[in-house]
């Protein structure tokens, strides 16, 4: 089937969605993300929804309050109860022709953790070759009954679903369960719960090796002509899927004979389908009341075909989720992709710059991870530092605490005789770790960059090069594996950046 017909078939898909989501029986039922041991968002309306027989009366009781609703013509119903403070455990009862009782329900803060393999990567690691730092020690100490996780299955759909497929149901965090939890999400939840002293729930919705356009609704992708090449690209990539499967099966057979692990391949057919993961793994979550989102993704968009579009596709995805959840500009905290030695020329730096520029969206924060990265491994083992930095951003943006949460952030430049001065936000105590400030490059009007000497002056950096008489542009840590020595007093690193707006075409090294 030609994938470009994805746009023309929207009406048909809506019909399929209607039929697929119709209630299967008269008994009242709840979505799978509402279950025993779940966490509901504090200080927000308690939104409970589900399905029953058409016109059936449904009653919900929680914390001594009762609400009711009548199922509509296709059996959908929803009840909103008053907001409340953190606490529990509570029992939630839904009653109609049958009764559904949810036990051990906590009220606290609910976060969605999404992205690709760096978010998916469990506390157990991805095997001996892809470990998590100190995982055995961390799991042995992972007894946190007020931290709860639910993990969705990796599923794709051609139309939005109203119920998710759950791989791991709601579980209390313990040494028996924590090994399967997302490591980044676990360290985030652990440190957040210690700071805020309320229950923390995490809905993990991630799939390794997937691009951002798979997590974006078809409505958003097709409303912006600049994003249409992403749909065309997927169409091209999946035309010869049968042959791709034959190659994969051959590799698996050869690996089995040799006793080695088969090479990993992204599931391009389903995992890369534009809007497919939004439909199956985000759309079912949109009725939830949440505190915010943590996101770790970008590696699958760091290709020449996709990287230049990420500056548009990533902020479009964030805006898309906010519109779908209808809870305003909830905090969206994301991790910038880390250090690596990719083949040259590489758009890795272009992707990181697109992430940095996404900070123009309200209520967003970016976690720099390059300083804990490993050049030979796209999966940094040190997920503790990443989780801790996400918590700093959450405390600042979501909880309004007056704390520093970002490393030095490029703001602007000013020109000086033979030099360029770079101004930063979050720059108190600006310093070069190790004593040597490297990684800066400058360019003149010809956009040709040359390595520059640089020095810290207060909350600014002054850079110059004998090869550039009049510096106009500056970039920092542009190579994907470049050292990044610039930090602030709080020990938070500066992001790579580029003041030259032609950056999508700058894959080449400096002179």
N, C-alpha and C positions, 0 to 999 in steps of 0.2 A: 504494500500500500504506500503510495506517495505521501511522505510526511507533511508536505506543504498543504495538503488538504485539511490539516488540523484546524485551520482557521475557518474554512468553509463549513465544517461539520459541527459548529458550536450548538446549533439548534437541536441536531440529533443527539449530541452528548447530553444536553439538558434533559431530553426525554428519557434517555437511558438512566441518567442519574435519578430522575423521579421514580422510575420503576424499581431501580435497585435499592433505593432508600425507603421504599414503602414498608410499613410494619408487617412482619411475617405472621403475627398472631395477635389476639386480643389482649394478651397479658402485658401489663406495664413493664417496660424495661428501660434501663439506663445505658448511656454510652460507656464504653469500656474504661475510659479514663476516670469515671466516677465509680469508685469501688472501695472495699475495705482498706483501711490504713492510709487513705488519701489525705492530702493537705489542701484546704480551701484558703483562698486569699482573705486575709484579715482586712477590716475597715473598708470593705467593698460589699455590694449586694451579693448575697449567697444565691448564685444562679444555678438552679438544678433543672435539667431538661431530659427529655427522652421521648418514648413512643408508647402508644396505647391504641386501643380501638378508636376509630373515629367517633367524636362526640362523647367520649368517655370522660368522666370526672376523675381527676387525679389530685391526691392530697399529699403534701410534703410536710413533715414535722422535723424540726431541728432546733436544738437548744431551747425547747419550750415554746417555740413559735410554730404556727401552722399556716400554710398557704395552699391555695388550690387553683387549678386551671382545668379547662376543658380541651381535650385533644381536638385538633382541627380536622379537616376533611381527609387528610392523609395520615392522621394519627400522631402528629407532632404536638408536643406541649412543653411549656416551660413555666417555672415558678421562681419568683424572686423574693427572698426573705431579707430582713434588715441586716445591715452590716454589724459586725461585732469585733471585739478585741481578740487577740491571740489566746489560744487555750485548747483544752481538750484533755483526754479523749472524749468524743461525743459519739452519739448514735444518730444516724439519719434514717428516717423511715419514709418510704414512698408507698402509698396505698391506692389501689383501685380495685379491679376484680381480683387482684392478687396483691401481696405485700412484698416489697423489697426492703431489706434492712442492711444498712452499711454500718459496720462496727469500727471502732478505733479511729475515728475521723478527727484530725487535728485542724486547727485554724492558725495560720501563720502567714508566711510569704511563699508564693508559688512562682517559680521561674521556669522558662522554657530554655533548654540547652540544645542547640542545633548546629549543623554544619556537616563537615565531611570527616575523614578518618581521625584527625587530631582531636575532634570532639568525641567521636565514637570510641577511641582507644580506651580499653578498660583498665582499671587499676591493676589487673593481672598482667597487662601488657599484651602485645601481639606475638608472644612467643619469646624464646631466649634471645633472638637477634634484634627484637624491638621491645626492650623492657621499659618499665616505668621506674624511675629512680626510687630506691628503697621500698619497693612495693611490698615485700614480705613484712617489713617493719610497719608500714602504713596500714596494711590490712589487719595485722594483729592488734592495732589500736583503734580500729574503726567501729567502735560500739557507740552509736549515736541514735538512740531511739526517737529523737525528735527530728531526725533527718529521714525523709522518705523519697524513694525514687520509683518512677514508672518509665519503662523503656519501650518505645514503639518499634514494631517490626519494619524492616526495610521493604516498603511496598510502594508501587507506583499506580497511578490511575489516569485514564483519559478524561475523567470528569471529577468534579469535587465530591468527596465522600462526606457523609455526616457522622460516620463512626470510624475510629481508627482500629488497626490491627495491633494488638499489644504483644510484644515478645516477652517482656518480663513485667508482671503485674506489680502494683504498688507493694513495696517492701520496706521494712525498717532497715536502717543501716546497721549492719553488724559484721563481725569478722567472717560470718558464713555467707553473707550476701554482697559485701562491698567489692569483692574482686571483679564482679561482672559490671559494676557501675562505671560510667564514663569517668576517667581519672580527673580531667579538668573540672567536670561538674561536681565531682566529689570534693575536691579540694576547695572549690568555690563554696559549696554548701557548708562544709565543715568550718571554714573560717568565718563565713557570714553568720552562721548560727552562734558561734562563739562571740561575735561582736554584737549582734542584735538581740540575742537571748530570746528568740522566738522559734517555733517550728519552721523548718524549711522544706518545701517540696520541690522536686525537680522532675520535669517531664522531658525526657531525653528523646529527641526526634532527629536522628542523624544517620548519614549513610556515607561510607567512605568512597572517595573517588568520584564525587558528584559536583557539577557546576552550579553556580548561583541561579541560572535560568531555570533549572529543574525545580527550584524552591520558590519560584515566582508564578503568580497566577497568569492564566492565558489572557485574561482581560488586560492586565498591565503590559504583558509582552506585546500584544497586538495593538495596543493603543499608542505605542511609540514606534514610528517607522525606523528609528535608529537601532532598535532592538530586533527587528525582523531578521537580520543576518544570522542571529543565533538559532532561529528556527530552521533556516535554510541550511546552516552548518550541520545541525543534527540530522536533517534529511540526508545530506551527503554522507555522513559518517555511518549511517545504518542501512544504506542501500545494499551493501554486500554483507549483511549480517550472517547469512548462512555460511559463507566462506570464513568469516571471522570465527564462528563456532567450531568449524573443522580444525582451524589452526590451534584454537585453545584446547580442544580435545586431544590433538596430537601431542601438544606440549605436556598435558597432564599424563598421558600414557607413557611418554618418555621419562618423565620425572618419577613415575611410580616404579618403572623398571630400574632406575638408577638409585632409588631410595632418597631422592631429593624432593624438596618442595617445588611444586609447579609455580611458574611465574604468575604474579597477580595481574589480573586484567579488570579494568573498570567495566561495569555493566552498562555499556553505552545504549543498548536497546531500550532498557527501562529506566535505569538510574539517571540517564542523561536526557530523558524525554522532557522537552520544555513544558513546564507546569505540572509534570507528572508527580513530583514529590510534594509540591504544594497541595495538589488535589487529595493525595492519600495520607500525608503526614502532618500537614498544617491546617488545612480546611476543617478537619474534625475537631481541632483544638480551639477554633475561633470563638465558641461560646464561653470558654473558660475566662475567669477573672484572674489576671496575672499581675505580678509586680514588675516583670521585665524579661528580657531575653539576653542570653549570652550566646555568642556565635563564633565559631572557629572554622574558617573555610577560605578558600582562595587558590589553593594549589592547582585544582583542576581547571581554573580559569587562567592560569599562568602559561598560556600558549600564545604564539603570535596571532592566532586567529581570534582569541577571546580576550586577551589582556587589554587591548586598546578600548574594548567596549565596557570593561568593568567599571570605569568611572561613571558610566551611565546605568549599567545593569544592577550594580550593588545598591546604590541609593534608591533605585526604583523598587528593588525587592523590599528594603526596609519600609519605605512608604506604603508599599502594597500590604505588608503584614499589619501595619498600623491601621490602615483603612479596613482591613478584614476583621480585626478584633474590636474595632470601634471603642477603644479605650484611650484615645488621645495619643500623644507622643510619649508612650511608655519608654523607659530607658532601654536602649539597645547598645550592648557592650560587646565589642568584637576584638578578636586577636589578630594582629597583623602577622602575615606569614613570616616564617623564621629564616634564619641563615641557611644557605645551601650552596653547593657547587653544581649549578645546572650546566648543561651544554651551552656553548656560546654560538651565535648571539642569543641572549635570553631576555625575555620580557619580565623576568621575576621582579626586577626593580620597578618596572612600569606598574605591575599589579600592586606592589606595596604602596606606590605613590597614589594610585587610585583609591586604595583603602584610606590613606591619610586624608585625602581630599574629601572623603565622605563625611568627615567630621564637621562639614558645613551644615549637616542636618542637625536639627535640634535634639537634645537629650541623647547624644551618642558619645561614646568614649572608645578609644583604641588602646589596646594593650600591646606594647612592643615586646616581642619575644626573641628577637635576633640574638641578644646577648646570652641567651640560654640555649640557643640552637646548636646543632651539630652539622657541620658542613656536608657530611656524607650521609645524613639521615634526615628525611623530611619530617620525621616524628620526634621532636625533642623529648628526651626522657624526663626532663625536669618540668613536670606538670604542676608541681607545688608552687613554683614562682609565678607561673601563669595564673593559677587559681587565686593566689594571694593578690596579684595586681588587679584581677577582675573584681575582687572584693573591695579594694580601695576605690575603684570606679563606681561600684554599686553604692558604697557608703556616701560618696560625694553626690552622685546624681539621683539615686533612688531614695536615699535617707537624709539628704540635705545636711550631711556632716561637714564642718569646715576643715577638711583635711586635703592634703596634696594627693592627687591620684594619677598625675600624668608626668612623664618625663618632659624635658625641654621641647617645646612645640614651635616649629618655625612660624613666624608671624609675617615678617617683611624684611626688605633690604633697603639700605641707603648707600649711595655711591660716595666714595672718598677718593682723593688723588691716588691713582694706582692701586686701589683696594676696594673691597666691598664689605660693608658691615651687615651682619645678620642679627636680627632681633628675634627674641624668643619669648613666648609665654611659659609659665611654669619653670622659670629659670633661676629661682633663688639658689645661691650656692653653686652656680654653674662651674663645672670643672672637668678636666680630662682625666679619667681613670688611667692609672699607669704613668701619668705625667706628660705623655706625648699626645698632642691633638693631631690626629691624622684623619684621612677620609674625605677632606674637602677638595672640591674642584671648582674652577671658575672658567667662565667663557665670556667672550666679547660679543659683538653684534653678529658675528658669523656662526654662533651657537656651537663652536668647537671648544670642547672642554679640555683643560690642562690641570694636572695635579697642582695643588696650591698649599702654601704654608698658612697656618692659621694659629691664632692665639685668642684666649679668653680675655675679654675686658668687661668686667662686671657681669651683666646679664646678656652680653652680646659676644659675638665672635667676629674677628676681623680676618679676612682671607685675601691673599694676593698671590700672583704668579708672575715671574719674570717673562713668561711667554704671552701674557695678556696685558696690554698696556692700559686698557680701560675695561675692567671687569663690569659686566652688566648682569650676568646670571651666576648662580652658585648652586651646587648640589652637594649632598653629603651622603656618604656610605652608599653610593649608587650601585657598585657591583654587588651581586647577590650574596657573596660571602665576605664583604668588606668588614674590617674591624669597625666597631662603633663605640668609641671611648667617651663620648660626650654624655655626662650625667648631671642631674641636679643634686641638691643637698640630701634629698630623701632617697638617693640611690636608684632613681628611676632613669632609664636611658632615653636619649633622644631618638626619634624616628629618623630613618632615611628621608630625604626630601629633595625636591628639585624646584627651583624658582622659575624655571624655563617652561612655559606652557606648551612647548613642542615635545614634551617628554614622551608621549606614546611612540615616537619614532626614534627615540634615543636608546638603542640597545648596545651601541658600540662603547668600548672602554675609552677612557680619556687618553690624551696624547702623552 
